[in-house]
Amino acid sequence: MRELKFDTVTVRYGHGRQALNAVEAVTLAVPAGHVVGLVGESGSGKSTLARAAVGLAPVTTGQILLDGEPLPRRFRAGSRRPLQMVFQDPYSSLNPRMTIGESIAEAIPRFGAASRPAEVTRLLDLVDIDPARASALPAQLSGGQRQRVALARALAGQPDLIIADEVTSALDVSVQGAVLNLIRDLQRRLRLSMLFISHDLAVVRYMSDLIAVMHLGRIVEYGPAEDVLTDPQHPYTRELLASAPHRGAVRLREEDLDPARRAVSDTDPPDPHQPPSGCSFHLRCPVGPAVLTGRDICREIDPTEVAKQRRHHAACHFGAEHPSSASTAT
C-alpha cells in the first residue's frame, strides 16, 4: 500500500489567451489502502488529473508524489509499475490485433518472464475470465469482459495503486454492478490504493472511503464519503447531489424552483479559457453574489486559498451558513 499525493498540480494546455488550465493548483491525497472517489461534471478536470499521474498529460507546475517521493515521469520498459490506470473504454485501450493473453503478458515485468504464461492464467482467473480464452481477440469479448481484461492488464504491472477512470460508464447497466463488485473485492484483497473517477454519485458512494469534488479544474470539497454526501459544505456539491436521480424524486418545472435556483439555473458554465475571478462557481451559485447581496468577496477572493480551515476543506466563503438538504437526494 502506498500514498499518492498531488501537490499544487497545474496542467496547462496552449499559450497566451488560448491557454487552458485544465487542472489548477490541485492538492489531493489518496491515502495508502484507501479509495478516493473523484466526482464532478464533464470538463471539470478529473481525467486530466488522472492522466497527469500516469504521465499522459504534462504537469506544468507542482509535483506528484508516491510515498513522499516524486513520481518518475517514465519507467524503464519491462519494469514494475507502482501506478497503473484502467481507462473508460476497454476496446480502445486494448490492442485489437493482440490476443488478450498477449496484452496481459506484455505488461508483466521482465523479471517474471519465465513464468509469464502461468501469470497470465492467474490474472485472468483473478478477474473471472476463463484462462482458456487467452487466445481470444478483444473484439470476441463483451464490453464487461474487455474491462475485466483491462483490469488484469493493469494488475499485471504489479501496482500498489490503481487509477480507475469512468470504468463502468461504457458498460451496459446489467454488467456494471458485477464489474464494480470485482474491483472493490480486488482492491480489498490486494490492499491497493485507488483513485476512482466517476460522474455517478451512487457508484462513488458504493466504492469510496473518501470523496473529492472537482469544479473547473479545482478541488472544492474533500472528506469522508458519507460526510460529504450527507452533509456537503460546498454549494456545487449540493447541486450535484440535487441533480442526481434518486428514489422518489419528482422532476421540478422551472417555475417550481425556489428564487435562488431560478436566478442561476439558466446561467451557462464559464469559459474555462477565461475562468471567473474569485470563486470559480460564483456565477452559478444559488447562495452567491448573483442571488444574495453583500457577497462581493465571492467575485474577488479565491476561497480555495483558505479551504483547509473549513469542514471538508470546502472552497466556499459561505457554505457552512446554508444547511444541507442532501440527505433527501442520495
C-alpha positions as CSV (number, residue, x, y, z in Angstrom):
1,M,0.0,0.0,0.0
2,R,1.3,3.4,-0.9
3,E,0.1,7.0,-0.8
4,L,-0.4,9.1,-3.9
5,K,-0.4,12.9,-3.5
6,F,-0.9,15.7,-5.9
7,D,0.9,18.7,-4.6
8,T,-0.4,22.0,-6.1
9,V,-0.5,20.4,-9.5
10,T,-1.4,22.5,-12.5
11,V,-1.9,21.1,-16.0
12,R,-1.9,23.8,-18.7
13,Y,-2.6,23.4,-22.5
14,G,-1.8,26.1,-25.0
15,H,-0.3,29.6,-24.6
16,G,-1.4,33.1,-24.3
17,R,-5.1,34.0,-24.4
18,Q,-5.9,30.5,-25.6
19,A,-4.1,28.8,-22.7
20,L,-6.3,26.4,-20.7
21,N,-5.6,25.4,-17.1
22,A,-7.4,22.0,-17.2
23,V,-6.2,21.4,-13.6
24,E,-5.4,24.4,-11.4
25,A,-3.2,24.1,-8.3
26,V,-4.8,20.8,-7.1
27,T,-3.6,19.3,-3.8
28,L,-5.2,15.9,-3.2
29,A,-4.1,12.8,-1.2
30,V,-5.0,9.2,-1.9
31,P,-4.1,7.6,1.5
32,A,-2.5,4.2,1.4
33,G,-5.0,1.4,1.2
34,H,-8.0,3.7,0.7
35,V,-10.3,4.5,-2.2
36,V,-10.8,8.2,-3.1
37,G,-13.7,8.9,-5.3
38,L,-13.3,11.9,-7.6
39,V,-16.5,13.4,-8.9
40,G,-17.5,16.5,-11.0
41,E,-19.3,17.4,-14.2
42,S,-17.8,16.8,-17.6
43,G,-14.8,19.1,-18.3
44,S,-14.0,19.6,-14.6
45,G,-10.5,18.2,-15.0
46,K,-11.0,14.7,-13.5
47,S,-9.5,12.7,-16.3
48,T,-6.7,15.2,-16.9
49,L,-5.6,14.8,-13.3
50,A,-5.6,11.0,-13.7
51,R,-3.6,11.2,-17.0
52,A,-1.1,13.5,-15.3
53,A,-0.5,10.9,-12.7
54,V,0.5,8.3,-15.2
55,G,2.5,10.6,-17.4
56,L,-0.1,11.1,-20.2
57,A,-0.6,14.8,-19.5
58,P,2.1,17.4,-18.8
59,V,2.5,18.7,-15.3
60,T,3.1,22.5,-15.7
61,T,3.7,23.2,-12.1
62,G,3.6,21.3,-8.8
63,Q,4.5,17.6,-8.4
64,I,3.0,14.2,-8.0
65,L,4.4,12.2,-5.1
66,L,4.3,8.5,-4.2
67,D,5.0,7.9,-0.5
68,G,6.6,11.4,-0.4
69,E,8.9,10.8,-3.3
70,P,8.4,12.4,-6.8
71,L,6.8,10.0,-9.2
72,P,9.1,9.2,-12.1
73,R,7.7,10.6,-15.4
74,R,8.9,7.5,-17.1
75,F,9.6,3.9,-16.1
76,R,12.0,1.5,-17.8
77,A,10.5,-0.8,-20.3
78,G,9.6,-4.1,-18.6
79,S,10.0,-2.7,-15.1
80,R,7.4,-2.9,-12.3
81,R,4.8,-0.1,-12.4
82,P,3.7,1.1,-9.0
83,L,0.9,3.1,-10.5
84,Q,-1.5,1.8,-13.2
85,M,-4.6,3.2,-14.9
86,V,-7.8,1.5,-16.2
87,F,-9.4,3.6,-18.9
88,Q,-13.1,4.3,-19.7
89,D,-13.3,2.4,-23.0
90,P,-11.7,-1.1,-22.7
91,Y,-11.9,-1.6,-26.5
92,S,-9.7,1.4,-27.4
93,S,-7.3,0.7,-24.5
94,L,-6.5,-2.9,-25.8
95,N,-4.6,-3.6,-29.0
96,P,-7.2,-5.1,-31.3
97,R,-4.6,-7.2,-33.1
98,M,-3.2,-8.8,-29.9
99,T,-4.9,-11.6,-28.1
100,I,-5.9,-10.8,-24.6
101,G,-3.2,-13.1,-23.3
102,E,-0.6,-11.3,-25.2
103,S,-1.9,-7.9,-24.0
104,I,-1.6,-9.0,-20.4
105,A,1.8,-10.7,-20.9
106,E,3.2,-7.5,-22.4
107,A,2.6,-5.7,-19.1
108,I,4.2,-8.3,-16.8
109,P,7.7,-7.1,-15.6
110,R,10.6,-8.8,-17.3
111,F,11.9,-10.5,-14.2
112,G,8.8,-12.7,-14.3
113,A,9.2,-13.7,-17.9
114,A,10.0,-17.4,-17.1
115,S,6.6,-17.8,-15.5
116,R,4.7,-15.4,-17.8
117,P,2.1,-17.9,-19.2
118,A,1.3,-19.0,-15.6
119,E,1.0,-15.4,-14.6
120,V,-1.4,-14.7,-17.4
121,T,-3.5,-17.6,-16.3
122,R,-3.5,-16.4,-12.7
123,L,-4.5,-12.9,-13.7
124,L,-7.4,-14.0,-16.0
125,D,-8.7,-16.2,-13.2
126,L,-8.4,-13.3,-10.8
127,V,-10.8,-11.2,-12.9
128,D,-13.2,-14.1,-13.5
129,I,-12.2,-14.7,-17.2
130,D,-11.7,-18.3,-18.3
131,P,-7.9,-18.7,-18.9
132,A,-8.8,-20.8,-21.9
133,R,-9.9,-17.6,-23.6
134,A,-6.3,-16.2,-23.5
135,S,-6.1,-16.7,-27.3
136,A,-9.2,-14.6,-28.0
137,L,-9.1,-11.1,-29.5
138,P,-10.7,-8.2,-27.8
139,A,-13.4,-8.0,-30.5
140,Q,-14.5,-11.5,-29.5
141,L,-15.4,-10.4,-25.9
142,S,-18.2,-8.5,-24.5
143,G,-17.7,-5.0,-23.0
144,G,-17.7,-6.3,-19.5
145,Q,-15.2,-9.0,-20.3
146,R,-12.9,-6.5,-22.1
147,Q,-13.0,-4.2,-19.0
148,R,-12.0,-7.2,-16.9
149,V,-9.1,-7.9,-19.2
150,A,-8.1,-4.2,-19.0
151,L,-8.1,-4.6,-15.2
152,A,-6.0,-7.8,-15.4
153,R,-3.5,-5.9,-17.7
154,A,-3.3,-3.1,-15.1
155,L,-2.7,-5.6,-12.3
156,A,0.0,-7.4,-14.4
157,G,2.3,-4.4,-13.7
158,Q,2.2,-5.3,-10.0
159,P,1.0,-1.8,-9.0
160,D,0.4,-0.5,-5.5
161,L,-2.1,2.0,-6.7
162,I,-4.8,1.9,-9.4
163,I,-6.5,4.8,-11.1
164,A,-9.9,3.8,-12.4
165,D,-11.3,6.4,-14.9
166,E,-15.1,6.0,-15.5
167,V,-14.5,2.3,-15.8
168,T,-18.2,1.3,-15.9
169,S,-19.7,4.2,-17.9
170,A,-19.2,2.5,-21.2
171,L,-20.8,-0.8,-20.0
172,D,-24.4,-1.9,-20.0
173,V,-26.2,-1.3,-16.7
174,S,-26.7,-5.1,-16.4
175,V,-22.9,-5.7,-16.1
176,Q,-21.8,-2.6,-14.2
177,G,-22.6,-4.0,-10.8
178,A,-20.6,-7.2,-11.4
179,V,-17.5,-5.2,-12.6
180,L,-17.8,-2.8,-9.6
181,N,-18.1,-5.7,-7.2
182,L,-15.0,-7.3,-8.7
183,I,-13.0,-4.0,-8.5
184,R,-14.0,-3.5,-4.9
185,D,-13.1,-7.1,-4.0
186,L,-9.7,-6.9,-5.6
187,Q,-8.9,-3.6,-4.0
188,R,-9.5,-5.1,-0.6
189,R,-7.9,-8.4,-1.3
190,L,-4.7,-6.9,-2.8
191,R,-4.7,-4.0,-0.4
192,L,-4.5,-1.5,-3.3
193,S,-4.8,2.3,-3.0
194,M,-7.2,3.6,-5.6
195,L,-8.3,6.9,-7.2
196,F,-11.8,6.1,-8.5
197,I,-13.2,8.6,-11.0
198,S,-16.9,8.7,-11.9
199,H,-19.7,11.1,-12.6
200,D,-22.2,8.7,-11.0
201,L,-22.6,9.6,-7.3
202,A,-24.2,6.3,-6.4
203,V,-21.2,4.4,-7.8
204,V,-18.8,6.7,-6.0
205,R,-20.7,6.2,-2.7
206,Y,-20.5,2.4,-3.1
207,M,-16.8,2.3,-3.9
208,S,-15.2,5.1,-1.9
209,D,-13.8,5.8,1.6
210,L,-13.2,9.5,0.8
211,I,-14.7,11.8,-1.8
212,A,-13.1,14.8,-3.6
213,V,-15.4,17.1,-5.7
214,M,-13.8,18.9,-8.6
215,H,-15.1,22.0,-10.4
216,L,-13.4,23.9,-13.2
217,G,-10.0,22.3,-12.5
218,R,-10.1,22.8,-8.7
219,I,-10.9,20.6,-5.8
220,V,-13.8,22.3,-4.0
221,E,-14.6,19.7,-1.3
222,Y,-12.9,16.7,0.2
223,G,-13.7,14.4,3.1
224,P,-15.1,11.1,4.3
225,A,-17.6,9.7,1.7
226,E,-20.7,9.6,4.0
227,D,-20.0,13.0,5.5
228,V,-19.6,14.7,2.1
229,L,-22.7,13.0,0.7
230,T,-25.0,13.5,3.7
231,D,-23.7,17.0,4.8
232,P,-22.0,18.7,1.9
233,Q,-20.4,22.0,2.6
234,H,-20.0,23.4,-0.9
235,P,-23.0,24.6,-3.0
236,Y,-21.6,22.9,-6.0
237,T,-21.6,19.5,-4.2
238,R,-25.2,20.2,-3.2
239,E,-26.2,20.9,-6.8
240,L,-24.6,17.7,-7.9
241,L,-26.5,15.8,-5.3
242,A,-29.7,17.5,-6.1
243,S,-29.4,16.7,-9.8
244,A,-28.7,13.0,-9.2
245,P,-31.6,10.7,-9.8
246,H,-32.9,9.1,-6.6
247,R,-35.9,7.1,-5.4
248,G,-39.0,9.1,-5.0
249,A,-37.6,12.1,-7.0
250,V,-40.1,14.4,-8.7
251,R,-39.0,16.4,-11.7
252,L,-39.5,20.1,-11.0
253,R,-40.6,22.6,-13.5
254,E,-38.6,25.8,-13.8
255,E,-41.4,27.8,-12.2
256,D,-41.4,25.4,-9.2
257,L,-37.8,26.2,-8.3
258,D,-37.1,28.5,-5.4
259,P,-36.0,32.0,-6.4
260,A,-32.3,31.4,-5.6
261,R,-32.1,28.4,-8.0
262,R,-34.2,30.1,-10.7
263,A,-31.9,33.1,-10.7
264,V,-28.9,31.0,-11.7
265,S,-30.5,27.9,-13.4
266,D,-30.1,29.3,-16.9
267,T,-26.6,30.6,-16.5
268,D,-24.1,29.0,-18.8
269,P,-21.0,27.4,-17.4
270,P,-18.0,29.8,-17.5
271,D,-15.5,29.6,-20.3
272,P,-12.6,27.5,-18.9
273,H,-10.2,29.6,-21.1
274,Q,-11.3,32.7,-19.2
275,P,-12.4,31.5,-15.7
276,P,-14.1,34.0,-13.4
277,S,-12.1,35.7,-10.7
278,G,-12.6,34.8,-7.1
279,C,-14.7,31.7,-6.6
280,S,-15.0,29.7,-9.9
281,F,-18.6,28.8,-9.1
282,H,-20.0,32.2,-8.1
283,L,-21.7,32.8,-11.5
284,R,-23.9,29.7,-11.0
285,C,-24.1,29.6,-7.2
286,P,-27.5,29.7,-5.5
287,V,-26.0,31.3,-2.4
288,G,-23.5,33.6,-4.2
289,P,-23.4,37.2,-5.3
290,A,-25.7,36.6,-8.3
291,V,-28.5,35.9,-5.8
292,L,-27.6,37.4,-2.4
293,T,-26.3,40.9,-1.7
294,G,-23.2,41.6,0.3
295,R,-21.2,38.7,-1.2
296,D,-18.8,40.5,-3.4
297,I,-16.0,38.6,-1.7
298,C,-17.0,35.6,-3.9
299,R,-16.1,37.6,-7.0
300,E,-12.8,38.9,-5.6
301,I,-11.1,36.2,-3.5
302,D,-10.5,32.6,-4.4
303,P,-11.8,30.6,-1.4
304,T,-9.5,27.6,-2.2
305,E,-6.7,29.6,-0.5
306,V,-8.2,29.1,2.9
307,A,-10.2,25.9,2.3
308,K,-8.2,23.8,4.7
309,Q,-9.6,25.9,7.6
310,R,-13.1,24.7,6.7
311,R,-15.0,21.5,7.2
312,H,-14.4,19.1,4.3
313,H,-11.8,21.6,3.0
314,A,-14.8,23.3,1.3
315,A,-13.7,26.1,-1.0
316,C,-16.7,28.3,-0.2
317,H,-16.8,31.6,1.7
318,F,-20.4,30.9,2.9
319,G,-21.1,27.2,2.5
320,A,-21.3,26.5,6.2
321,E,-24.0,29.1,6.6
322,H,-26.5,27.2,4.4
323,P,-27.7,23.9,5.9
324,S,-27.7,21.0,3.5
325,S,-30.7,19.1,2.3
326,A,-28.6,16.5,0.6
327,S,-29.9,13.6,2.7
328,T,-33.1,13.7,0.7
329,A,-31.2,13.4,-2.6
330,T,-28.9,10.5,-2.0
